[in-house]
Amino acid sequence: MMTRPHIPVLLNEVIQSLAIRTGGLYVDGTFGAGGYTEAILNAAPDVRVIAIDQDETAVAAGQSLVQQYAPRLTLIHGRFGDMADLVSTPVDGVVLDIGVSSMQIDRPERGFSFQKDGPLDMRMGQTGQTAADVVNTFKESDLADILYEYGEEKASRRIARKIVQRRQEKPFQTTLDLADVIRSCLPRKPGDTDPATRSFQALRIYVNDELGELKRGLTGARSLLKAGGMLAVVSFHSLEDRIVKNFMAQESGHVPNPSKYMPEVQKKAPSFEILTKKPITPSPAELSVNPRARSSRLRVARRLS
């Protein structure tokens, strides 16, 4: 796995959580470089995987893996939020690795990195509006809302104001141009996280509708999983993790009554059993090999009948 452009985080923990069985069928909703997919295929005899990725580049690069494991691997170009429409049969497990991949970050031409200059793009599926469209055309108040809601950026209004002022001189076209303007708004001490981090995260999430996609994907997994099937979700920041945590809590019936003074809320029969009371995080050994795993969290649930 170390030769791959993207190192799958919490790989051993994910494979153990899926409880892969002989002859089982699994969905890897975020194929990327195929790290989880290949590990699943090797975990037990006659295992089959349906892998999904919205990035045409990842699908093209994954064809060698399709040939290597034929006919046990099917690779589909699509969004994992649509998995219920893309997959026509019940499955034994679903794994989702949410967010941007190292392959996308490390390619400046994709426009995800604030450390390497490239076109201000940030589209995972390479369709729809770009980050440049957003920063060059959105109203100041809308920009501020995006930076605050999706990046939890406290200086969102200051940054949005600066962006609007600068774009009146010339539109933003590159990642470093935008990153430099954001950095000029925020003081930075040695050792601090780059001031552009939260704003770039916010724009990426907005451009790709990542939180909406996650919600649709979780619902799709619920409809596809057999009784006893496993759902394993790796997230990388609090917004994603909160959605996964709340989904599993609601689907397992672990939702508190709004008030002790109100009538008991009628709860539906649980559809999942939570198997991780607290999220699983990377070991020190993994972090020493892959520092990008530092913020990852794995939550696991089992589908009930």
C-alpha positions, 0 to 999 in steps of 0.5 A: 500500500505504501506505493500508492499515491493515497494511503488509506487511513485506519485500513486495518481497523476498517477491514476488521470492522467490516467483518468480511465473510467468504462470498460477501458483496461490499460497496466501497463508496469512495474508491480513490486509489483502491486501497480499501477495495483491494484490502477487502478483496484480499480479506476472504475468498470469493469476495466481490466489491462494487466501487464508486468514485465521482472522479473520472481520473480515479476511475481510469487509474483503477482499471488495472485493479479491475483487470487484476481482480476480474470478475470480482471488482466492478468500478462505477463512475458516479457519486456515492450519494447515489449508491442506492440507484447505482447498486441493484442488490443488497450488500454485506458492507459499505465503507466510506472515506469522506473528503478529498484524497491525497491524489487530488491534493497533491495535483496542483492542477486540481486546485485543492492545495493552498501550498501549490499554485494551480487553477482555483478549481476544487471540483472532485467530479470536474463538473459544475461551478468551480471555487473561482466561480464562487469567490469571484461572483458570490455576494460578500455575505454569502461568502462569509456564510460559506466560510463560517458554516463549512470551515468554522472560520471565525474571521469569515466576514473579514476574509469575505470583505477582503476577497470582494475588495481584491476581486474588484481589481482583478478576478481570482484565478489561482490557489496561491493568489487566494491563499495569500489574500486570506493569509493577509487577513489573519496573524500567524505564529510559528507552528500555527496551522496555515490561515488558509486551511479553514477557508479552503476546506469551506470552499471545497465542501461547498463546491462539492456539496460534501455534507449533502453527499454524505447524508445521501450516502448514509441513507443509501447505505441503510437501504442497501445493507442486509441484516447484519451488514456493516457500515464503516465511515471514516471522517476527517473533521467535526462537520462530517463526524457530527453528521455520521454520529447523529445519523447512527444515533437516530437510526439506533434509537439513541435520541434523547427526549427534547424535554422531560416536560414534553410527552415521550417522542414516539421512536421508530424501530432501530435500523442500526446497532452502534458498535463504536461508542467513541470513534476509532482514531489512528495509532501512533504507529500509523501517524508516524507513517501517514501524518495526514491521518491525524484527524481521521475518525472511524465510526461503525454500525451494524444493520438490523433486520 
